[in-house]
Amino acid sequence: MNLRATYRLQFRKEFGFEDAIRIVPYLARLGVSHIYASPILTARKGSPHGYDVIDPSRINPELGGEEGFRSLAAAASNYGLGMILDIVPNHMATDHRNAWWMDVLARGRDSAYAHFFDIDWEPPDSALRGKVLIPVLAAPLVDSLAKGDIALGHESDGTSFVAYFEHRFPLRPDDARLVRHRDFPHDALQELLDRQHYRLAWWRTAGDIINWRRFFDINHLVALRMEDDSVFEAVHAKMFALYAEGHLDGFRIDHVDGLADPGAYCRKLRARLAALRPGRAYIVVEKILAPGEELPGDWDMDGTTGYDFMSDVSAVLHDPAGAEPFARAWADLSGRPADFDDEERAARREMLAAKFRGAFEATLRAFLRLPVPVSHDMTEAAERRALLSLLTELRVYRTYESVDADSPAPRALFDSAVTRALRRAPANDAAALAFVVQAIRNPVAEADGRRSVAVRRFNQLAAALAAKAGEDTAFYRFGRLLSRNEVGADPGEFAITPAVFHARTVARSRCAPLLATATHDHKRGADARMRLAVLSEISGEWQSTVAVWFETNAGIREPELDRGEEYQLYQTLVATWPLELSRHDKYRMAKLAERILGWWMKSLHEEKLHTSWSNPNRTYEAASADFVRRLLDPDVSGEFLASLSHFVQRIAPAAALNSLAQCVLHCTTPGIPDLYQGTEYWDVSLVDPDNRRPVDFAARSRTLASEIDFRSALTHWRDGSLKQQLIARLLALRAEHPEVFRCGDYRPLVAEGARAEHVVAFARSDANTTIMVAVPRLCAQPCIEVAMPLPRPQFWKDTALVFPAETSGRSWRPLFGGDFAMADAGTLTCAELFAHFPAAVLIAQ
């Protein structure tokens, strides 16, 4: 399998397999080797993403069904393309079309599928024992019954069910036979509901008493027990068949941290696929790696889905000097913490209290069941505080402690959390904290499995908490510089040096991960982040500009609006403002306002400061929306829009240089470049659903057909086709030298001279070929001065790149044109390297 590059397609009802077949020739010409498909198994009706699976045994008929998929696989194969599939082992949707879930609700613990789902059949609440909580009601049960919102419905075949608006719930088999020809007034209906294997409840009770594990805090996604072999086989049966038949070359595993034992699952999957077909399947896991964390080697995976690279390639193009002034400005303006760690700590405490109270209590009960020496004098309250403190201080998704006796100890990041928890804990809680930590660290599983249950509950709660408190809360609250608040990134890490970038790249080169710069999960598109990265270099100009905007817009702002939120709005407008947009174009301004409003309403709800999904403040939301509409109305805010447009146009050349540098690094560093649909043009999209908008593939196919001369390409740098052509050229290079990029060495190269820190360079090589790559960084001011994404040669002064000694005497072929003469025994000046294009790729054979 020659895995060169992947192209992510987001399948949905509006873009199915037939649509994908039509673009296969384009993808082949672009140079990718594999289609990377979003989940294709049968999901909830109209699902925009496919992660809410209801039937893993069938390919989604809304996408074209099995026949449509086989046609796509055949079309791809005809053009030499393979396929990687995104799969969802962690959860399913609690939809009435989910036959497994409905059988559990109808038969309870006697269902053949009862062990499929992670349900606690013996919770502390006696009214829930032997039942499943169904928290879907808009009001308490008694009120819903009184209003007549709950009733009995009947299928055409006479089957009866409980109906609540669009929801349907089955009856126990005995009750289903009894009710077919009877009327059920209020009291009788209440008695009928009391007899069922589920309990209908107000949705607000879920966080406190839900007795099954959800995907994060989402009530319509129920977790699967993938550790059970029968569940594993049932959920993967269709994928295994497609792989065995040769239609798939590998898989992306969604939310691996939610599983009971990620390592055991990964090893089981690897072995199962090996038994189905010769050769090694390509498998990557969706895994958020904290700074300093590496994917466990014993998982036997090919790497992650590339969020870590997406963070690193962005961070190396930010200026570390901007960290302190941006932090100070943010704290002064918003009144919120300057340190992201403080923001995340607060969010973790809030989420444990508001969203995961039930999961926390279940975890606590599991630890309370462990034997404690009498001499410890440890109280339940102290153990509660200890567990709360440890979860609050953890900065990694889970400890990866396994129930296996020979499993490795928890990683160093867990030790750091323990240190911070001990530092903050009162003296009388130290013993309780030590007990909890020892239980997690102890590699010996007890005979009755109590410790295994406790550790599993801790890790699965920790993973859900990390996502909900971090990405879905603190990331929206912390507005220092939004380009660093990206999935997979640590917003507290403002920038990294080339040396750190190289070190992390070397670590990644031990496997073959996907490399992403944009995904279906990203909060801001690849090139939106690169535009904001420019601000890190011009903090003074940016802050003075924003100060003027605050003053200019005082007359259209409601007094209660949050200044920190407004500051984030200005950053977002800078990041997404279309370069070709005229502020006088009312139609396109209205379309932009629609996009920005979609992002801002989601941001306000996710940050949970003035409104939220669960406790909406309609007055505040209306005032915020009105502000955005006025702000982007040319008749109201002409002065501001003129200033905004001028500022964006001023920094745009520097942003383009960042984007081109990012693109080159994306396609040449160790790993497999993954292209998210449509982002081969400039990508200034926002968080979903904005980043899942339809793609104009016809336009992309036309521009790809036109070859360009890179020596003169910058004359039309505003055209997104330049980025597309750059990608195509680099992917062609990967096809020409597959061994260099598949398993060649990665060697950082040294720059010398006055601008040495403004270059990222390295060499990739095998026994026969060396490819040198160099890109500029931190070139905002020289690009602004010339209004082009290429500094004048004088900017580089005496800066030169030192080539590997073993390449001495070789001739070099430049990928982007130009003639280079090696001078000074193996050095080349950056003025020569970047004379015509803001990147250099040289091939020596």
C-alpha positions, -999 to 999 in steps of 0.1 A, spaced: 0 0 0 16 32 -12 0 57 12 11 91 -1 -16 115 10 -53 114 20 -82 136 11 -110 138 38 -145 137 24 -175 146 47 -203 123 35 -239 134 42 -273 132 25 -264 162 3 -230 147 -7 -231 109 -12 -212 83 -30 -223 93 -64 -210 128 -58 -177 114 -47 -174 93 -78 -176 124 -99 -145 140 -82 -123 109 -82 -105 121 -114 -98 154 -97 -84 138 -65 -61 116 -86 -48 146 -105 -42 165 -73 -19 137 -62 -35 120 -32 -34 83 -29 -64 77 -6 -99 89 0 -103 94 38 -141 89 43 -162 101 72 -183 74 89 -205 57 63 -226 32 84 -263 39 89 -267 69 112 -296 90 124 -318 103 97 -302 134 81 -270 131 101 -245 158 90 -215 138 101 -222 101 106 -210 98 141 -244 90 155 -246 54 142 -278 34 147 -270 3 127 -234 -7 122 -244 -37 100 -255 -16 71 -239 12 49 -261 43 52 -288 43 25 -289 81 26 -253 81 11 -261 55 -15 -260 22 4 -237 -7 -1 -241 -7 -39 -231 30 -40 -201 24 -18 -189 -5 -39 -192 17 -70 -171 44 -53 -145 19 -43 -143 6 -78 -141 41 -93 -113 50 -69 -94 18 -76 -96 25 -114 -77 57 -107 -52 41 -83 -68 54 -52 -74 35 -20 -97 42 9 -94 49 46 -126 48 67 -135 67 99 -152 43 124 -170 49 156 -163 22 182 -171 42 213 -209 49 210 -242 47 191 -272 69 189 -302 64 213 -326 66 184 -358 45 181 -344 31 148 -315 16 168 -327 -19 171 -301 -29 197 -310 0 220 -347 -5 216 -344 -41 226 -326 -31 258 -354 -7 266 -380 -34 259 -364 -63 277 -340 -47 302 -313 -69 316 -328 -99 298 -320 -83 264 -294 -100 242 -279 -66 238 -279 -55 275 -241 -61 277 -235 -41 246 -240 -8 264 -222 7 294 -251 7 318 -251 6 356 -280 -16 364 -276 -12 402 -273 26 408 -277 41 442 -311 55 433 -335 26 441 -361 39 416 -335 33 388 -324 -2 397 -329 -25 368 -339 5 346 -323 28 321 -327 66 326 -341 83 295 -336 121 301 -354 135 271 -384 153 286 -387 191 284 -403 191 319 -405 168 349 -424 136 342 -455 145 362 -458 178 342 -453 161 309 -480 136 317 -504 163 328 -499 183 296 -505 151 275 -471 152 259 -467 115 266 -491 91 249 -494 56 234 -488 52 197 -496 22 175 -478 9 144 -498 -3 114 -491 -39 126 -507 -32 160 -474 -28 178 -477 -3 206 -451 22 219 -447 52 241 -446 84 221 -431 117 232 -431 141 202 -405 126 177 -393 100 203 -406 65 204 -400 40 232 -409 3 232 -431 -14 258 -422 -46 277 -434 -76 256 -460 -84 282 -473 -49 282 -472 -46 245 -497 -75 243 -520 -60 270 -524 -25 257 -533 -30 221 -570 -25 226 -572 -5 258 -574 32 267 -549 46 292 -559 77 311 -533 96 332 -530 73 362 -530 41 342 -504 56 319 -482 65 349 -485 29 361 -477 15 327 -445 37 325 -435 26 360 -434 -11 348 -410 -4 320 -373 -12 319 -366 25 315 -376 57 333 -385 88 313 -371 119 330 -365 156 327 -334 162 306 -319 184 334 -315 154 357 -291 137 334 -259 151 348 -269 141 383 -284 106 380 -279 92 345 -268 55 349 -252 49 316 -221 64 300 -227 90 274 -204 104 247 -192 134 268 -225 149 281 -246 142 250 -278 124 260 -285 109 226 -252 90 223 -247 59 245 -213 43 251 -205 8 239 -186 -18 259 -159 -25 233 -139 -45 258 -165 -74 253 -155 -96 224 -190 -101 212 -197 -64 211 -164 -58 193 -173 -83 166 -209 -71 161 -199 -34 158 -170 -41 134 -186 -69 113 -194 -47 82 -160 -29 83 -142 -63 86 -161 -76 56 -152 -46 35 -115 -48 45 -113 -85 38 -127 -79 3 -100 -53 -3 -123 -22 -5 -105 -5 25 -68 0 33 -72 12 69 -92 30 95 -94 61 116 -106 53 151 -128 80 166 -124 90 202 -102 61 213 -98 77 248 -134 69 256 -129 32 255 -124 11 286 -89 1 276 -77 19 244 -44 -1 242 -62 -35 244 -87 -24 218 -60 -12 194 -40 -44 197 -72 -65 192 -81 -45 161 -46 -49 146 -46 -86 152 -81 -91 138 -73 -72 106 -41 -91 102 -61 -123 102 -84 -111 75 -59 -101 48 -22 -102 42 -3 -70 47 -5 -43 74 -36 -22 76 -31 15 82 -47 25 115 -46 59 132 -64 70 163 -82 103 170 -61 112 200 -54 146 216 -17 145 228 -8 170 255 26 187 252 52 161 261 29 132 256 35 105 230 12 78 216 19 46 236 41 23 215 24 -8 227 -9 2 210 7 -8 176 -9 21 158 5 40 129 0 73 147 -26 99 154 -50 117 131 -27 148 131 -40 173 156 -6 174 172 11 183 140 -16 209 133 -7 226 165 31 224 161 32 237 125 10 266 136 30 273 168 64 275 149 49 302 127 39 323 158 63 348 174 72 339 210 78 376 217 41 382 214 31 359 243 36 384 272 20 415 256 -10 395 243 -15 379 277 -13 413 295 -37 429 270 -62 400 273 -63 401 311 -66 439 312 -93 440 286 -114 410 297 -108 407 334 -102 370 329 -70 350 337 -39 357 316 -29 320 322 -48 294 303 -41 268 331 -62 289 355 -90 291 330 -90 253 324 -89 245 361 -120 266 368 -138 250 338 -130 215 350 -145 223 384 -176 237 368 -181 208 345 -176 182 372 -204 200 392 -227 207 363 -223 181 336 -206 151 352 -219 149 387 -234 115 382 -203 101 366 -181 116 393 -203 101 420 -201 67 403 -163 70 401 -161 80 438 -183 50 448 -159 27 429 -129 41 449 -149 39 482 -153 2 476 -116 -4 477 -102 -16 511 -86 11 532 -64 3 562 -81 14 595 -49 33 605 -55 58 576 -84 76 594 -96 86 560 -131 100 556 -154 98 526 -154 136 523 -116 136 521 -116 110 494 -142 130 475 -120 161 477 -89 141 467 -106 127 436 -120 161 427 -86 177 430 -68 151 409 -94 154 381 -91 192 382 -53 192 379 -50 165 352 -39 180 318 -39 148 298 -70 128 287 -63 98 308 -35 79 327 -35 49 303 -32 27 333 -46 -7 323 -61 -35 343 -34 -58 329 -8 -67 356 21 -60 333 8 -27 320 32 3 321 29 29 349 9 61 342 27 87 322 47 116 336 18 140 330 -2 121 356 26 125 380 25 163 373 -12 163 381 -5 146 414 22 171 423 -1 200 416 -30 184 435 -8 178 465 4 214 464 -31 227 465 -47 201 489 -50 208 526 -28 187 548 -56 166 561 -64 154 525 -29 142 517 -36 107 529 -68 104 508 -50 117 477 -22 93 482 -47 64 485 -65 74 452 -31 78 434 -18 45 447 -50 27 435 -45 41 400 -7 33 400 -9 -1 415 -5 -26 386 -20 -55 404 -57 -62 397 -77 -75 426 -95 -108 423 -130 -92 425 -122 -65 399 -130 -36 422 -98 -17 414 -102 -24 377 -137 -8 378 -124 22 397 -95 29 373 -117 24 343 -143 49 356 -116 74 365 -100 73 330 -133 74 311 -145 104 332 -111 121 328 -113 118 290 -148 132 288 -139 160 313 -108 169 293 -128 174 261 -158 192 277 -139 215 300 -110 222 277 -120 222 240 -157 229 246 -154 255 274 -120 270 283 -110 272 246 -140 296 241 -132 316 272 -95 322 267 -91 349 241 -54 358 242 -49 348 205 -75 326 190 -52 309 165 -37 289 194 -71 278 207 -73 249 183 -83 212 187 -51 193 197 -33 225 208 -25 238 243 -37 275 243 -12 281 270 16 274 245 18 305 225 46 296 201 75 272 197 110 276 183 123 257 152 143 235 176 112 224 194 94 219 161 122 196 149 123 177 182 86 169 180 89 161 143 116 136 150 95 120 177 66 117 153 88 101 126 90 69 146 55 61 132 35 72 102 7 95 115 -16 116 95 -6 152 93 -35 177 94 -38 214 90 -76 214 88 -102 189 100 -140 185 104 -133 194 141 -112 225 137 -123 258 152 -106 280 126 -93 270 92 -57 266 84 -53 299 67 -74 318 92 -49 307 119 -20 319 97 -36 353 94 -39 355 131 -3 343 135 8 376 119 -7 395 149 18 377 172 45 397 154 28 431 155 13 431 189 17 469 193 0 478 161 -28 452 167 -36 465 202 -38 501 191 -60 491 162 -84 472 184 -85 501 209 -98 523 180 -124 497 170 -137 495 206 -141 533 206 -156 535 171 -183 509 178 -193 522 212 -225 537 198 -239 504 185 -229 482 215 -253 474 243 -237 482 277 -239 447 290 -219 431 262 -187 414 274 -155 432 262 -136 399 261 -162 384 237 -160 415 215 -122 412 214 -126 376 202 -151 388 176 -126 413 162 -100 385 159 -125 363 141 -133 391 116 -97 396 109 -92 358 104 -121 353 81 -125 385 61 -125 375 24 -97 394 6 -119 401 -24 -148 413 -4 -160 449 -9 -177 464 22 -202 480 -2 -214 446 -14 -245 442 8 -253 407 -4 -219 393 4 -217 413 36 -250 397 47 -236 363 39 -205 370 60 -227 383 88 -246 350 87 -214 330 90 -200 351 118 -233 350 137 -233 312 135 -199 311 150 -206 337 177 -238 321 189 -219 288 192 -190 305 210 -213 323 235 -231 290 243 -199 270 246 -181 294 269 -211 293 293 -205 328 308 -236 348 299 -256 321 282 -253 284 274 -271 256 256 -287 244 289 -295 278 304 -300 302 275 -302 339 282 -323 350 252 -319 387 260 -281 386 260 -281 365 229 -304 390 211 -282 419 221 -251 401 209 -267 391 176 -279 427 171 -244 440 176 -229 417 150 -256 426 125 -249 464 130 -212 458 130 -214 442 95 -240 465 81 -223 489 56 -249 516 63 -243 515 100 -206 507 104 -189 521 73 -160 536 93 -152 504 111 -156 482 80 -132 505 61 -106 502 89 -111 464 92 -107 459 54 -76 481 53 -60 462 82 -67 428 67 -54 439 33 -23 453 50 -14 420 68 -26 396 41 8 392 23 24 382 56 -5 358 62 0 343 27 37 337 34 27 319 66 2 298 48 26 288 20 52 279 46 27 258 65 16 241 33 52 231 24 59 217 59 26 199 58 36 180 26 72 173 34 77 164 71 75 128 82 39 114 81 10 113 57 -4 147 47 -42 148 51 -61 174 30 -95 183 44 -121 188 16 -118 221 -2 -89 234 18 -65 232 -11 -78 268 -17 -73 294 10 -92 281 41 -106 308 64 -135 286 76 -148 286 112 -160 258 135 -187 234 123 -210 236 106 -191 264 88 -162 241 80 -185 216 64 -200 238 38 -204 225 2 -171 226 -18 -170 239 -54 -151 210 -69 -158 222 -105 -138 253 -99 -110 234 -83 -108 210 -112 -105 239 -137 -77 257 -118 -57 224 -113 -57 219 -151 -36 251 -155 1 246 -148 18 276 -132 53 290 -132 63 293 -96 89 319 -104 61 343 -113 33 327 -93 33 353 -66 18 379 -89 -16 363 -83 -10 351 -47 -45 362 -36 -59 335 -58 -64 303 -38 -53 282 -68 -16 290 -59 -20 270 -27 -36 242 -47 -8 241 -73 18 241 -46 1 210 -30 -1 193 -64 36 199 -70 46 187 -36 25 155 -38 40 148 -72 74 150 -56 62 125 -30 52 102 -58 85 106 -75 105 98 -44 82 75 -23 110 60 -2 124 93 9 91 104 23 80 70 35 110 60 55 138 85 48 158 103 75 147 136 89 176 159 97 172 195 110 194 219 91 212 248 106 209 284 95 236 309 103 236 347 103 214 376 114 181 361 104 188 325 114 157 323 136 136 332 107 141 299 89 128 264 94 148 239 73 155 202 72 166 174 49 149 141 40 170 114 25 174 78 16 205 60 2 202 77 -32 183 110 -28 184 140 -5 156 165 -5 162 198 13 133 219 25 134 255 38 106 280 46 107 315 61 90 324 94 83 356 113 84 378 83 54 400 89 71 434 87 91 429 55 60 414 38 39 443 49 65 468 36 65 453 1 28 442 0 39 408 -11 44 374 6 81 375 -1 106 397 17 132 417 -3 165 398 -5 181 425 17 160 414 46 181 382 49 214 400 53 241 373 57 218 345 66 227 312 50 217 276 52 243 249 59 238 218 38 246 182 49 283 174 44 275 142 25 258 162 -2 289 181 -11 296 180 -48 260 170 -58 239 190 -82 206 203 -69 173 206 -88 150 233 -75 113 222 -74 101 258 -78 125 270 -105 157 290 -103 194 283 -105 214 276 -74 252 275 -72 266 259 -40 291 283 -24 314 284 6 317 246 8 280 237 14 261 269 22 235 288 3 222 322 12 186 327 21 185 357 -3 192 331 -31 169 304 -16 139 328 -13 146 350 -43 114 342 -62 92 321 -39 87 319 -1 98 283 1 127 262 -13 126 225 -21 159 212 -36 165 177 -48 200 161 -50 206 127 -65 
